[in-house]
Amino acid sequence: MTSTLILRRLALQHNNNKPTAASALRNLYLRYNSSANKICSLADADIEDEIQKANERGRGLWQIAQAGEKGWGIYADADIPAFTKLYSATAVTTSETRDAHSVQIAFDGRCHVQMDYPARLINHSCDANVGIWNRMNVLGAFDYYTIADVAHGEELVWDYGGAEFDDVGMNMGRCLCGAKGCRGETIGFKANSELIRGKYHGYYAEYLQDW
């Protein structure tokens, strides 16, 4: 199925009760056809420029910084209480297949989006302090919230199993989260549904909640 058909189908699914989401998906379709792979093809200097712009938006709440072996990461720029909205991500490109920086947005697993910064750089943890509001936002992606109190300087991390149905560990390489009870390569929702349901206060993707 082409990306065009995926987005048309998703727009129809949202048309009855989520017209704003449908509009966002139509806009995403237009952006995809005119500027697909914009983020994917950024040179290093351009990436640093995009990160600097993102950090200006996030100052006082979060900042993107180097995260050692994990590459880039997002860190709290203040003490942040639980259930604070961090940012609304925007979908930039879409694909039928997952890559290292994409996020699944439909249950059938055949629609993944690349998001803008900082969402593109949030690292996985099997013991996350960030979750996603369960419904896709009007920008074709997700809104990110803290789900625990986060101290100034602590890394903001999200459990990828909150959006990915199948295991994604083999695509990512070994899990680097270092959490007690790290799931290793078994990260997806399918194998961890009870854990994710019980742990994340409903802050995971809507299309997984009735599975």
C-alpha positions as YAML, in Angstrom:
chain: A
units: angstrom
residues:
- id: 1
  name: MET
  ca: [0.00, 0.00, 0.00]
- id: 2
  name: THR
  ca: [1.40, 3.41, -0.93]
- id: 3
  name: SER
  ca: [1.84, 6.24, 1.55]
- id: 4
  name: THR
  ca: [-0.87, 8.14, -0.33]
- id: 5
  name: LEU
  ca: [-3.42, 5.37, 0.20]
- id: 6
  name: ILE
  ca: [-2.44, 4.98, 3.85]
- id: 7
  name: LEU
  ca: [-3.02, 8.65, 4.59]
- id: 8
  name: ARG
  ca: [-6.30, 8.70, 2.66]
- id: 9
  name: ARG
  ca: [-7.53, 5.68, 4.62]
- id: 10
  name: LEU
  ca: [-6.52, 7.20, 7.95]
- id: 11
  name: ALA
  ca: [-8.22, 10.45, 7.04]
- id: 12
  name: LEU
  ca: [-11.44, 8.55, 6.29]
- id: 13
  name: GLN
  ca: [-11.19, 6.71, 9.62]
- id: 14
  name: HIS
  ca: [-11.00, 10.03, 11.44]
- id: 15
  name: ASN
  ca: [-13.59, 11.81, 9.29]
- id: 16
  name: ASN
  ca: [-16.68, 11.00, 11.35]
- id: 17
  name: ASN
  ca: [-15.57, 12.04, 14.82]
- id: 18
  name: LYS
  ca: [-12.17, 13.71, 14.40]
- id: 19
  name: PRO
  ca: [-12.35, 16.20, 11.52]
- id: 20
  name: THR
  ca: [-9.34, 18.15, 12.76]
- id: 21
  name: ALA
  ca: [-7.18, 15.01, 12.70]
- id: 22
  name: ALA
  ca: [-8.41, 14.23, 9.19]
- id: 23
  name: SER
  ca: [-7.41, 17.72, 8.06]
- id: 24
  name: ALA
  ca: [-3.99, 17.21, 9.59]
- id: 25
  name: LEU
  ca: [-3.53, 13.96, 7.69]
- id: 26
  name: ARG
  ca: [-4.50, 15.62, 4.40]
- id: 27
  name: ASN
  ca: [-1.96, 18.36, 5.12]
- id: 28
  name: LEU
  ca: [0.61, 15.71, 5.97]
- id: 29
  name: TYR
  ca: [-0.06, 14.06, 2.61]
- id: 30
  name: LEU
  ca: [0.66, 17.34, 0.84]
- id: 31
  name: ARG
  ca: [3.85, 17.92, 2.84]
- id: 32
  name: TYR
  ca: [4.97, 14.35, 2.19]
- id: 33
  name: ASN
  ca: [4.66, 14.70, -1.55]
- id: 34
  name: SER
  ca: [6.41, 18.07, -1.65]
- id: 35
  name: SER
  ca: [9.17, 17.62, 0.93]
- id: 36
  name: ALA
  ca: [9.52, 13.95, 1.86]
- id: 37
  name: ASN
  ca: [12.79, 13.01, 3.53]
- id: 38
  name: LYS
  ca: [13.55, 16.61, 4.54]
- id: 39
  name: ILE
  ca: [14.61, 15.63, 8.05]
- id: 40
  name: CYS
  ca: [16.12, 12.32, 6.97]
- id: 41
  name: SER
  ca: [18.55, 14.04, 4.61]
- id: 42
  name: LEU
  ca: [19.72, 16.85, 6.88]
- id: 43
  name: ALA
  ca: [23.49, 17.31, 7.04]
- id: 44
  name: ASP
  ca: [25.16, 17.40, 10.45]
- id: 45
  name: ALA
  ca: [25.32, 21.20, 10.46]
- id: 46
  name: ASP
  ca: [21.63, 21.39, 9.59]
- id: 47
  name: ILE
  ca: [20.76, 18.93, 12.37]
- id: 48
  name: GLU
  ca: [22.58, 21.10, 14.89]
- id: 49
  name: ASP
  ca: [20.72, 24.14, 13.56]
- id: 50
  name: GLU
  ca: [17.37, 22.36, 13.94]
- id: 51
  name: ILE
  ca: [18.32, 21.28, 17.46]
- id: 52
  name: GLN
  ca: [19.24, 24.86, 18.36]
- id: 53
  name: LYS
  ca: [15.85, 26.07, 17.10]
- id: 54
  name: ALA
  ca: [14.09, 23.34, 19.08]
- id: 55
  name: ASN
  ca: [16.02, 24.23, 22.22]
- id: 56
  name: GLU
  ca: [14.87, 27.83, 21.91]
- id: 57
  name: ARG
  ca: [11.27, 26.58, 21.96]
- id: 58
  name: GLY
  ca: [11.90, 24.24, 24.88]
- id: 59
  name: ARG
  ca: [13.98, 26.53, 27.10]
- id: 60
  name: GLY
  ca: [12.82, 26.36, 30.71]
- id: 61
  name: LEU
  ca: [11.14, 22.98, 30.18]
- id: 62
  name: TRP
  ca: [13.42, 20.71, 28.15]
- id: 63
  name: GLN
  ca: [16.64, 20.81, 26.13]
- id: 64
  name: ILE
  ca: [18.21, 18.49, 23.56]
- id: 65
  name: ALA
  ca: [21.78, 17.46, 24.41]
- id: 66
  name: GLN
  ca: [24.30, 14.70, 23.78]
- id: 67
  name: ALA
  ca: [23.34, 11.44, 25.53]
- id: 68
  name: GLY
  ca: [26.54, 9.40, 25.31]
- id: 69
  name: GLU
  ca: [26.20, 6.07, 23.51]
- id: 70
  name: LYS
  ca: [22.58, 6.84, 22.69]
- id: 71
  name: GLY
  ca: [23.49, 9.89, 20.60]
- id: 72
  name: TRP
  ca: [21.13, 12.78, 21.29]
- id: 73
  name: GLY
  ca: [18.58, 12.91, 24.08]
- id: 74
  name: ILE
  ca: [16.09, 15.26, 25.73]
- id: 75
  name: TYR
  ca: [16.68, 16.54, 29.27]
- id: 76
  name: ALA
  ca: [14.50, 18.38, 31.75]
- id: 77
  name: ASP
  ca: [15.42, 22.06, 31.95]
- id: 78
  name: ALA
  ca: [13.54, 22.44, 35.26]
- id: 79
  name: ASP
  ca: [11.86, 20.29, 37.86]
- id: 80
  name: ILE
  ca: [8.76, 19.07, 36.02]
- id: 81
  name: PRO
  ca: [5.69, 17.67, 37.81]
- id: 82
  name: ALA
  ca: [3.96, 14.54, 36.58]
- id: 83
  name: PHE
  ca: [1.36, 14.96, 33.82]
- id: 84
  name: THR
  ca: [2.89, 18.14, 32.40]
- id: 85
  name: LYS
  ca: [2.60, 18.60, 28.64]
- id: 86
  name: LEU
  ca: [6.09, 18.79, 27.15]
- id: 87
  name: TYR
  ca: [5.40, 19.37, 23.46]
- id: 88
  name: SER
  ca: [3.13, 18.59, 20.52]
- id: 89
  name: ALA
  ca: [5.02, 16.68, 17.83]
- id: 90
  name: THR
  ca: [4.42, 17.29, 14.13]
- id: 91
  name: ALA
  ca: [4.51, 14.55, 11.50]
- id: 92
  name: VAL
  ca: [6.99, 15.47, 8.76]
- id: 93
  name: THR
  ca: [7.13, 12.37, 6.54]
- id: 94
  name: THR
  ca: [5.34, 9.03, 6.41]
- id: 95
  name: SER
  ca: [6.29, 5.49, 5.40]
- id: 96
  name: GLU
  ca: [4.87, 1.98, 5.32]
- id: 97
  name: THR
  ca: [7.93, 0.64, 7.13]
- id: 98
  name: ARG
  ca: [9.65, 1.51, 10.38]
- id: 99
  name: ASP
  ca: [13.12, 3.00, 10.63]
- id: 100
  name: ALA
  ca: [15.27, 4.10, 13.55]
- id: 101
  name: HIS
  ca: [13.46, 7.43, 13.99]
- id: 102
  name: SER
  ca: [9.88, 6.70, 12.94]
- id: 103
  name: VAL
  ca: [6.81, 6.13, 15.12]
- id: 104
  name: GLN
  ca: [3.83, 3.90, 14.39]
- id: 105
  name: ILE
  ca: [0.52, 5.79, 14.19]
- id: 106
  name: ALA
  ca: [-1.92, 3.06, 13.07]
- id: 107
  name: PHE
  ca: [-2.72, -0.35, 14.48]
- id: 108
  name: ASP
  ca: [-2.05, -2.29, 11.29]
- id: 109
  name: GLY
  ca: [1.61, -1.25, 11.54]
- id: 110
  name: ARG
  ca: [1.78, -0.02, 7.97]
- id: 111
  name: CYS
  ca: [1.92, 3.69, 8.69]
- id: 112
  name: HIS
  ca: [4.89, 5.23, 10.45]
- id: 113
  name: VAL
  ca: [5.78, 8.90, 10.64]
- id: 114
  name: GLN
  ca: [8.96, 10.84, 11.12]
- id: 115
  name: MET
  ca: [8.34, 13.60, 13.65]
- id: 116
  name: ASP
  ca: [9.99, 16.96, 14.08]
- id: 117
  name: TYR
  ca: [12.39, 17.90, 16.88]
- id: 118
  name: PRO
  ca: [12.49, 17.22, 19.78]
- id: 119
  name: ALA
  ca: [10.19, 14.18, 19.39]
- id: 120
  name: ARG
  ca: [12.47, 12.59, 16.81]
- id: 121
  name: LEU
  ca: [15.26, 12.39, 19.39]
- id: 122
  name: ILE
  ca: [13.47, 11.11, 22.49]
- id: 123
  name: ASN
  ca: [15.16, 7.93, 23.66]
- id: 124
  name: HIS
  ca: [13.48, 4.71, 24.72]
- id: 125
  name: SER
  ca: [13.35, 3.44, 28.27]
- id: 126
  name: CYS
  ca: [11.69, 0.31, 29.66]
- id: 127
  name: ASP
  ca: [10.93, 2.46, 32.72]
- id: 128
  name: ALA
  ca: [9.79, 5.69, 31.07]
- id: 129
  name: ASN
  ca: [8.96, 9.04, 32.66]
- id: 130
  name: VAL
  ca: [7.20, 10.32, 29.51]
- id: 131
  name: GLY
  ca: [4.11, 9.05, 27.71]
- id: 132
  name: ILE
  ca: [1.91, 10.09, 24.82]
- id: 133
  name: TRP
  ca: [-1.65, 11.39, 25.01]
- id: 134
  name: ASN
  ca: [-3.61, 8.47, 23.66]
- id: 135
  name: ARG
  ca: [-5.08, 10.22, 20.62]
- id: 136
  name: MET
  ca: [-3.16, 11.40, 17.60]
- id: 137
  name: ASN
  ca: [-2.97, 15.19, 17.57]
- id: 138
  name: VAL
  ca: [-4.07, 17.53, 14.79]
- id: 139
  name: LEU
  ca: [-0.48, 17.63, 13.49]
- id: 140
  name: GLY
  ca: [-0.51, 13.93, 12.58]
- id: 141
  name: ALA
  ca: [1.66, 12.82, 15.52]
- id: 142
  name: PHE
  ca: [1.45, 12.72, 19.33]
- id: 143
  name: ASP
  ca: [1.48, 15.05, 22.33]
- id: 144
  name: TYR
  ca: [4.08, 14.10, 24.93]
- id: 145
  name: TYR
  ca: [3.53, 14.37, 28.70]
- id: 146
  name: THR
  ca: [5.54, 13.54, 31.79]
- id: 147
  name: ILE
  ca: [4.01, 10.59, 33.64]
- id: 148
  name: ALA
  ca: [6.21, 10.98, 36.73]
- id: 149
  name: ASP
  ca: [7.90, 13.84, 38.54]
- id: 150
  name: VAL
  ca: [11.13, 14.62, 36.68]
- id: 151
  name: ALA
  ca: [14.12, 16.35, 38.26]
- id: 152
  name: HIS
  ca: [16.06, 19.16, 36.57]
- id: 153
  name: GLY
  ca: [18.74, 17.55, 34.38]
- id: 154
  name: GLU
  ca: [17.08, 14.12, 34.25]
- id: 155
  name: GLU
  ca: [16.67, 12.57, 30.82]
- id: 156
  name: LEU
  ca: [13.13, 12.52, 29.45]
- id: 157
  name: VAL
  ca: [12.52, 9.03, 28.06]
- id: 158
  name: TRP
  ca: [9.58, 7.30, 26.44]
- id: 159
  name: ASP
  ca: [8.66, 3.60, 26.21]
- id: 160
  name: TYR
  ca: [8.47, 2.88, 22.47]
- id: 161
  name: GLY
  ca: [6.08, 0.03, 23.28]
- id: 162
  name: GLY
  ca: [3.50, 2.75, 23.85]
- id: 163
  name: ALA
  ca: [3.19, 3.13, 20.07]
- id: 164
  name: GLU
  ca: [4.90, 0.15, 18.44]
- id: 165
  name: PHE
  ca: [2.83, -3.05, 18.38]
- id: 166
  name: ASP
  ca: [5.58, -5.45, 17.35]
- id: 167
  name: ASP
  ca: [9.03, -5.71, 18.86]
- id: 168
  name: VAL
  ca: [11.39, -3.05, 17.56]
- id: 169
  name: GLY
  ca: [14.52, -4.08, 19.44]
- id: 170
  name: MET
  ca: [16.18, -5.80, 16.49]
- id: 171
  name: ASN
  ca: [15.89, -2.58, 14.47]
- id: 172
  name: MET
  ca: [17.31, -0.50, 17.32]
- id: 173
  name: GLY
  ca: [20.11, -2.83, 18.34]
- id: 174
  name: ARG
  ca: [20.45, -3.70, 22.02]
- id: 175
  name: CYS
  ca: [18.40, -1.63, 24.44]
- id: 176
  name: LEU
  ca: [20.54, 1.02, 26.10]
- id: 177
  name: CYS
  ca: [18.06, 2.24, 28.71]
- id: 178
  name: GLY
  ca: [19.85, 0.66, 31.68]
- id: 179
  name: ALA
  ca: [16.60, 0.42, 33.63]
- id: 180
  name: LYS
  ca: [16.03, -2.23, 36.24]
- id: 181
  name: GLY
  ca: [13.89, -4.82, 34.50]
- id: 182
  name: CYS
  ca: [15.03, -3.76, 31.02]
- id: 183
  name: ARG
  ca: [13.15, -5.84, 28.45]
- id: 184
  name: GLY
  ca: [16.14, -6.14, 26.12]
- id: 185
  name: GLU
  ca: [14.92, -6.73, 22.57]
- id: 186
  name: THR
  ca: [11.31, -7.43, 23.61]
- id: 187
  name: ILE
  ca: [10.02, -3.87, 23.50]
- id: 188
  name: GLY
  ca: [6.77, -3.90, 21.51]
- id: 189
  name: PHE
  ca: [3.26, -3.66, 22.94]
- id: 190
  name: LYS
  ca: [2.22, -7.14, 21.75]
- id: 191
  name: ALA
  ca: [4.61, -8.86, 24.17]
- id: 192
  name: ASN
  ca: [4.22, -6.31, 26.97]
- id: 193
  name: SER
  ca: [0.60, -5.21, 26.88]
- id: 194
  name: GLU
  ca: [-0.16, -5.96, 30.54]
- id: 195
  name: LEU
  ca: [2.95, -4.14, 31.74]
- id: 196
  name: ILE
  ca: [2.31, -1.07, 29.58]
- id: 197
  name: ARG
  ca: [-1.37, -0.91, 30.50]
- id: 198
  name: GLY
  ca: [-0.57, -1.09, 34.19]
- id: 199
  name: LYS
  ca: [2.39, 1.24, 34.22]
- id: 200
  name: TYR
  ca: [1.65, 4.22, 32.03]
- id: 201
  name: HIS
  ca: [-1.71, 5.58, 33.23]
- id: 202
  name: GLY
  ca: [-3.31, 5.30, 29.78]
- id: 203
  name: TYR
  ca: [-0.57, 7.42, 28.20]
- id: 204
  name: TYR
  ca: [-0.04, 5.17, 25.19]
- id: 205
  name: ALA
  ca: [-1.51, 5.07, 21.69]
- id: 206
  name: GLU
  ca: [-5.27, 4.84, 21.32]
- id: 207
  name: TYR
  ca: [-5.12, 2.09, 18.68]
- id: 208
  name: LEU
  ca: [-3.41, -0.21, 21.22]
- id: 209
  name: GLN
  ca: [-5.79, 0.34, 24.10]
- id: 210
  name: ASP
  ca: [-8.52, -2.05, 22.98]
- id: 211
  name: TRP
  ca: [-6.20, -4.84, 21.84]
...
